[in-house]
Amino acid sequence: MPKPRDYEITKRRKIAHGKGSRWCKRCGAYNGLIQQYKLFLCRQCFREVAQHLGFYKYE
């Protein structure tokens, strides 16, 4: 369950740009965010769900 990050719920000020404006949609973390292809997942969550999304590792 991700941490509540919605601006309406937390009543915090909306940030236009920077690290605080983006978070992982799965766990709510701010660090290690993968934004490519509009995934918005942290690197730990991406490793867990990458195969379900169609990504695979090269050897």
NUTOR-420839 format. One record per residue: residue number from 1; residue in one letter; x, y, z of N, C-alpha, C in turn. Coordinates in pm, whole numbers, always signed. Example, Ala and Ser with C-alpha at 12.3 -4.5 7.8 and 13.67 -1.06 7.14 Angstrom:
# residues 2
(r 1; a; (+1319; -569; +780); (+1230; -450; +780); (+1320; -330; +780)) (r 2; s; (+1285; -225; +708); (+1367; -106; +714); (+1290; +3; +787)) 
This chain:
# residues 59
(r 1; m; (+84; -117; +0); (+0; +0; +0); (+89; +124; +0)) (r 2; p; (+78; +209; -101); (+163; +328; -104); (+122; +430; +1)) (r 3; k; (+219; +511; +40); (+191; +618; +134); (+99; +720; +68)) (r 4; p; (+11; +784; +144); (-76; +884; +82); (+4; +1005; +37)) (r 5; r; (+11; +1030; -91); (+85; +1143; -144); (-6; +1242; -217)) (r 6; d; (-136; +1216; -223); (-226; +1307; -292); (-233; +1439; -218)) (r 7; y; (-236; +1546; -293); (-235; +1679; -234); (-363; +1708; -157)) (r 8; e; (-476; +1651; -200); (-602; +1675; -132); (-605; +1604; +4)) (r 9; i; (-544; +1487; +13); (-545; +1411; +137); (-448; +1470; +238)) (r 10; t; (-326; +1499; +193); (-221; +1543; +286); (-222; +1693; +311)) (r 11; k; (-294; +1769; +231); (-303; +1916; +245); (-168; +1985; +230)) (r 12; r; (-75; +1922; +159); (+56; +1986; +141); (+57; +2067; +13)) (r 13; r; (+153; +2157; +5); (+163; +2248; -109); (+209; +2171; -232)) (r 14; k; (+147; +2194; -346); (+184; +2128; -469); (+316; +2185; -521)) (r 15; i; (+411; +2097; -550); (+542; +2137; -599); (+545; +2121; -750)) (r 16; a; (+588; +2224; -822); (+584; +2223; -967); (+693; +2137; -1029)) (r 17; h; (+812; +2138; -971); (+923; +2061; -1029); (+1020; +2023; -919)) (r 18; g; (+1107; +1930; -949); (+1204; +1883; -851); (+1171; +1743; -802)) (r 19; k; (+1255; +1693; -711); (+1237; +1557; -661); (+1107; +1540; -582)) (r 20; g; (+1064; +1643; -516); (+942; +1633; -435); (+814; +1631; -515)) (r 21; s; (+822; +1657; -645); (+702; +1659; -726); (+669; +1524; -787)) (r 22; r; (+761; +1428; -774); (+739; +1296; -834); (+766; +1188; -730)) (r 23; w; (+684; +1083; -729); (+705; +974; -636); (+662; +843; -701)) (r 24; c; (+706; +734; -641); (+674; +600; -689); (+525; +576; -669)) (r 25; k; (+457; +531; -772); (+314; +507; -764); (+281; +377; -693)) (r 26; r; (+383; +298; -662); (+361; +170; -595); (+389; +178; -445)) (r 27; c; (+502; +239; -407); (+538; +242; -264); (+545; +384; -208)) (r 28; g; (+551; +486; -292); (+553; +624; -243); (+690; +681; -220)) (r 29; a; (+797; +612; -260); (+933; +661; -238); (+966; +772; -337)) (r 30; y; (+1057; +861; -295); (+1100; +971; -380); (+1231; +941; -452)) (r 31; n; (+1312; +849; -401); (+1446; +827; -455); (+1447; +711; -554)) (r 32; g; (+1540; +715; -649); (+1556; +608; -746); (+1438; +593; -840)) (r 33; l; (+1378; +702; -880); (+1255; +698; -959); (+1285; +678; -1106)) (r 34; i; (+1214; +585; -1169); (+1226; +561; -1313); (+1108; +629; -1380)) (r 35; q; (+1138; +733; -1458); (+1034; +811; -1523); (+1016; +775; -1670)) (r 36; q; (+1111; +700; -1723); (+1106; +667; -1865); (+979; +587; -1895)) (r 37; y; (+919; +612; -2009); (+792; +552; -2052); (+679; +583; -1955)) (r 38; k; (+693; +689; -1876); (+593; +733; -1778); (+559; +623; -1678)) (r 39; l; (+661; +548; -1633); (+640; +441; -1536); (+619; +496; -1396)) (r 40; f; (+703; +591; -1352); (+699; +650; -1218); (+701; +543; -1110)) (r 41; l; (+800; +453; -1121); (+825; +350; -1021); (+967; +368; -969)) (r 42; c; (+989; +340; -841); (+1125; +342; -790); (+1197; +217; -841)) (r 43; r; (+1328; +216; -830); (+1404; +107; -890); (+1375; -26; -823)) (r 44; q; (+1346; -27; -694); (+1315; -151; -624); (+1182; -209; -672)) (r 45; c; (+1081; -125; -685); (+951; -172; -734); (+959; -214; -880)) (r 46; f; (+1040; -143; -958); (+1054; -178; -1098); (+1112; -318; -1114)) (r 47; r; (+1211; -352; -1031); (+1271; -486; -1039); (+1170; -594; -1005)) (r 48; e; (+1075; -564; -917); (+975; -662; -878); (+870; -685; -986)) (r 49; v; (+834; -581; -1061); (+724; -594; -1157); (+769; -584; -1302)) (r 50; a; (+899; -581; -1328); (+948; -560; -1464); (+902; -669; -1561)) (r 51; q; (+906; -794; -1519); (+866; -902; -1609); (+717; -897; -1641)) (r 52; h; (+635; -853; -1547); (+492; -839; -1571); (+463; -726; -1670)) (r 53; l; (+553; -628; -1673); (+536; -515; -1765); (+592; -544; -1904)) (r 54; g; (+665; -655; -1919); (+719; -692; -2049); (+867; -665; -2067)) (r 55; f; (+936; -624; -1962); (+1081; -601; -1969); (+1151; -731; -1934)) (r 56; y; (+1270; -750; -1989); (+1350; -865; -1954); (+1497; -827; -1952)) (r 57; k; (+1576; -906; -1875); (+1717; -874; -1857); (+1800; -938; -1967)) (r 58; y; (+1896; -863; -2019); (+1996; -920; -2109); (+2109; -978; -2026)) (r 59; e; (+2168; -1086; -2075); (+2279; -1145; -2000); (+2411; -1098; -2053)) 
